[in-house]
């Protein structure tokens, strides 16, 4: 490594931290406008449509009917030089029988060390295949690959691989990286966004996805598209 690169690393690590912080927006404490979660729901609907129409995403198209829940993150930003990481927001929808409920809002954040360079933005769908995977997401915070196993879904026309995992991830990205590895990603509940979207107070995922104490007509389009895709 040249001296100039050795000097460069700390500033890039700082820039990465600022990038992830900006992506997550400090939403644990800040006041949230309802427009922000509404926009995320609309973007999640677009992301789902992108995967359904993508000829390289045949596995997810053929197997969504088996899903217990879907975690959709329209924009996960990853950047770094040697020290890297990613951050973004997502929504979780879940079903009991044929009825879909949600969304509940989440933050995603991870850090990594390795030979990587550049910046990319990925849209992500995590197919939750088991009750174990779903129950992990109902907690306030959990690390993917810890309590619940994760595997990268097969990509390509005619993909027919058999996968056994609690969570199966799919990404679409344009950038330097070849793919986004979600193993080790910390997924945490975004209570302020839940409250802003539903007009509630301290709403947690079980309130939205299990007890269904709140609903919103603003979720109708996304839930209808998910129901259609998972028939």
BELVENVEN-V138627 format. One record per run of one state. SS is the DSSP state (H for helix, E for strand, C for the rest). FROM is the first residue (numbers start at 0). TO is the last residue. If there is no record, write none. Layout:
# BELVENVEN-V138627
SS|FROM|TO  SS|FROM|TO
This chain:
# BELVENVEN-V138627
C|0|1  H|2|23  C|24|32  H|33|52  C|53|56  H|57|65  C|66|67  E|68|95  C|96|97  E|98|127  C|128|129  H|130|136  C|137|139  E|140|143  C|144|146  E|147|147  C|148|148  E|149|151  C|152|165  E|166|174  C|175|184  E|185|188  C|189|189  H|190|197  C|198|203  H|204|208  C|209|215  H|216|228  C|229|230
